């Protein structure tokens, strides 16, 4: 949905000149800035930006900070556009620095947040308690231990280690990069031990398979929230200790804690991976009794559970009943239907050292498989699906596509690096020679 902006909407009797410092209330009431809250695409944002320039609002840090915030952290924004506005500013204040650092930490190149943090220090702007969580997050996502420790040193120098958000970010950073000793030291030295910091450390232990240590920490939490419970349940599932995951779930219910969507996804995963159909049915009845049976992610998990427990009829009924199917919905059904028709992934094609389940997951997410699933979602039954791939199609995807063409009665034309493949009725025009 595109929001059209008429010139009359944004006419302002005021013009703001360079180096002006108008009252906050006057800025906040400006029509062009109020429209930012309704903006849902970058084209409209650029229209608003042009009006901001016309009225001279671009001479105020407040207006530019609002523009940058939208572009840097809003899903409808554009980080590169935010950075271009940022680079045009003479002396960005701490709020603006924090916003671009946050945007970079959430991007696919998170270490750019650390680079911006260094520039911030050089510029003379003073970091605060809102700066460090995002800088530490960028170090964690990038696995940069030394840079993370340098930031920790600066936190101590500024006396911000007593801030609850910075404290939790430090624990998260050390836990994510695998330095559990440092994570534990930060936790033990601080009086700030709330469920959030406990859960941060528990998640670190769980991610390294140290479930006994995680369980001991969990028992120490004075008031356990659903996030703490979820961390333990997910940890047991990830370690294939499904009975313990289910036991934790039942204990959570007895404790009077209300499970959320994340809880149910972990519990259904435990049922699916253990093949416990009876338990899965009990979990489904609980889900429906508590009004969670219409959530797409939960229904997808139910479909996966039934499919992996060989109750394909119920899985298909749930799948057909979905008013809107996404890629996960289709991939779950495709994978199971392929298995029933004799297709099993050849994991020898995955050159990485990982568990077999992860290798199978990697194969199911090849670009052509996702493109076919999207084609099934977005086209009418019987429509030919056409895809293009710039690499040679792998053997797994080739044999899978043959079966998909037969199961769903679709012609699929795929162009890879070498040739065209015309899949129809379970056969390919290349005769398996490509």
Secondary structure, 3 states (H helix, E strand, C coil): CCCCCCHHHHCCCCCCCCCCCCCHHHHHCCHHHHHHHHCCCHHHHHHHHHHHHHCCHHHCHHHHHHHHHHHHHCCCCCHHHHHHHHHCCCCCCHHHHHHHHHHHHCCCCCCHHHHHHHHHHHHCCCCCHHHHHHHHHHHHHHCCHHHHHHHHHHHHHHCHHHCHHHHHHHHHHHHHCCCHHHHHHHHHHCCCCCHHHHHHHHHHHHHCCCHHHHHHHHHHCCCCCHHHHHHHHHHHHHCCCHHHHHHHHHHHHHCCCCCCHHHHHHHHHHHHHHCCHHHHHHHHHHHHHCCCCCCHHHHHHHHHHHHHCCCHHHHHHHHHHCCCCCHHHHHHHHHHHHHHCCCCCCHHHCCCCCCHHHHHHHHHCCHHHHHHHHHHHHCCCCCCEEEECCCCCCHHHHHHHHHHHHHCCCCEEEECCCCEEEEECCEECCCCCC
